[in-house]
Structure formats: structure tokens, C-alpha cells
Amino acid sequence: MSPLEDNTGAPVLVVSCSLNPASRSHTLAVAAGKSLDALGVSHELLDLREWDLPICDGKACYDHPSIGPVTRKVAAAAAILIASPVYNYDLNAAIKNFVELTGQAWGEKPVGFLCAAGGHRSYMSPIGLANSLMFDFRCHIVPRYVYATKEDFGAAHEPGPELAGRIRQLVQATVDLSVALRWLASRRNGGAGRGDERD
Ligand SMILES: Cc1cc2nc3c(=O)[nH]c(=O)nc-3n(C[C@H](O)[C@H](O)[C@H](O)COP(=O)(O)O)c2cc1C
């Protein structure tokens, strides 16, 4: 049985943020989906290359026809995995814009990161977005993250075996955190959490 099965079927949302047609971080997103499949956890890939999204202006952008559908996907997710390129010691502008557009829908979600970078020195680059998600929306950042450079991928851009193992660990940690948070929420709301059936 899927560990998230009793979460009203809420999928894990994997947001693929690179707009590059030959993206490496996209292959991280696809591999995360495969790891979720292996755990029997439902998931959805949201590829930002496929969405016509406006740049956030804090006003008229929210009337754009794409905003409702993507915001609902974020709001419905049990957890969110962000697969992003590292640009200028940060994640790319597309995911920052996506968070600005979808805002409150991120509230209290578990969020994990998978990043493709050019070198090893930008390892801490997701910290700005992680902080924003924590302080703006009380997201729970998964305390494990995947950082990959070109050497971690095979000839066809697929994650090599060591990288694939780290992706599986991140996915497992994300599912575990989601299940634990849901259990806590059920306790807070007065219901019995999973494993409490004999209480
Ligand atoms: C505008 C730009 C800025 C970049 N800045 C960084 C950086 O600060 N640190 C780094 O390690 N790599 C940097 N890179 C390299 C990318 O992270 C690398 O090419 C990565 O594979 C991009 O992800 P993608 O293949 O999913 O698009 C940069 C690349 C571009 C195009």
C-alpha cells in the first residue's frame, strides 16, 4: 500500500524548473518520479517549459488563465519536489517567479530540492528559496537534498547509479516527512494517527 494512500490521493508534485530543452535538472525530476513510482506514491510532473506563465507583477498576473490550474496543483500536493538549475548562485528565475505566482498555495507543504549545477561551489545556492519558503509559507524543508554536476550523469544525460541512489534517498525522506506531518496533523485535530488504532 502506498504510504500516502490515505492522504485523499494527494500526489507529490515534481516541479521541473529549467526552461532549457536539454536540461539536466529535468532528468532529476523524471528520476524522482520513477522513485515515487517504485514506492507506490502518486505523483505529477509539472514542467515549466510546458506552461505559459506571466512574470509576476503582483497584480494583473493573477488573472492569467494558467494561474488557477498551477495554483490548484500546488495546493493539492502532499509534498513538492523542486528540480531546478543553479543560476548565479541561486535557483533559476522561473521557480522564483512560480513561487511568486502561486504564493499561499505552498502553505505548510514539505518541500525537497534537486539541483543541477555547473560546478561544486554553488552547493548552498538553494538556501535563499528554502528560507523564503520556510518563513513566508511555513514550508517544511526536507533536510536532505540532491546536488548534481555534469560528472554525475551518464552519456544520455541520465543520472548515474550514485546519483540515482541519492535521488531515491531524497524521495524516501520526502515521503517519510509527509507521512509524519500528516500523522501530527491528525493528532492535533483529535483523530487517531496511523499506528494508533489500538489506543
Ligand atoms: C545563467 C547561468 C548561470 C549559471 N550559474 C551557475 C552558478 O552560479 N553555479 C553553478 O554551479 N552553475 C551555474 N550555471 C550552470 C548550470 O547550473 C548548469 O548548466 C545546469 O546544468 C543547468 O541546469 P539545467 O541543465 O537543468 O538547465 C549557470 C548557467 C547559466 C546558464
PDBQT file of the ligand as one rigid body, heavy atoms in Angstrom, charges set to zero:
ROOT
HETATM    1  C1  LIG A 201      22.819  31.989 -16.488  1.00  0.00    +0.000 C 
HETATM    2  C2  LIG A 201      23.526  30.822 -15.883  1.00  0.00    +0.000 A 
HETATM    3  C3  LIG A 201      24.066  30.947 -14.612  1.00  0.00    +0.000 A 
HETATM    4  C4  LIG A 201      24.708  29.863 -14.022  1.00  0.00    +0.000 A 
HETATM    5  N1  LIG A 201      25.184  30.000 -12.758  1.00  0.00    +0.000 NA
HETATM    6  C5  LIG A 201      25.757  28.940 -12.145  1.00  0.00    +0.000 A 
HETATM    7  C6  LIG A 201      26.240  29.058 -10.802  1.00  0.00    +0.000 A 
HETATM    8  O1  LIG A 201      26.152  30.094 -10.161  1.00  0.00    +0.000 OA
HETATM    9  N2  LIG A 201      26.798  27.957 -10.237  1.00  0.00    +0.000 N 
HETATM   10  C7  LIG A 201      26.934  26.770 -10.912  1.00  0.00    +0.000 A 
HETATM   11  O2  LIG A 201      27.449  25.803 -10.346  1.00  0.00    +0.000 OA
HETATM   12  N3  LIG A 201      26.473  26.637 -12.185  1.00  0.00    +0.000 NA
HETATM   13  C8  LIG A 201      25.903  27.684 -12.809  1.00  0.00    +0.000 A 
HETATM   14  N4  LIG A 201      25.406  27.550 -14.089  1.00  0.00    +0.000 N 
HETATM   15  C9  LIG A 201      25.495  26.218 -14.775  1.00  0.00    +0.000 C 
HETATM   16  C10 LIG A 201      24.142  25.475 -14.668  1.00  0.00    +0.000 C 
HETATM   17  O3  LIG A 201      23.770  25.290 -13.308  1.00  0.00    +0.000 OA
HETATM   18  C11 LIG A 201      24.231  24.118 -15.343  1.00  0.00    +0.000 C 
HETATM   19  O4  LIG A 201      24.417  24.321 -16.735  1.00  0.00    +0.000 OA
HETATM   20  C12 LIG A 201      22.987  23.251 -15.113  1.00  0.00    +0.000 C 
HETATM   21  O5  LIG A 201      23.133  22.036 -15.810  1.00  0.00    +0.000 OA
HETATM   22  C13 LIG A 201      21.734  23.942 -15.576  1.00  0.00    +0.000 C 
HETATM   23  O6  LIG A 201      20.610  23.139 -15.299  1.00  0.00    +0.000 OA
HETATM   24  P1  LIG A 201      19.699  22.551 -16.485  1.00  0.00    +0.000 P 
HETATM   25  O7  LIG A 201      20.616  21.677 -17.313  1.00  0.00    +0.000 OA
HETATM   26  O8  LIG A 201      18.629  21.782 -15.826  1.00  0.00    +0.000 OA
HETATM   27  O9  LIG A 201      19.146  23.699 -17.283  1.00  0.00    +0.000 OA
HETATM   28  C14 LIG A 201      24.800  28.620 -14.721  1.00  0.00    +0.000 A 
HETATM   29  C15 LIG A 201      24.283  28.521 -16.021  1.00  0.00    +0.000 A 
HETATM   30  C16 LIG A 201      23.649  29.596 -16.591  1.00  0.00    +0.000 A 
HETATM   31  C17 LIG A 201      23.056  29.458 -17.974  1.00  0.00    +0.000 C 
ENDROOT
TORSDOF 0
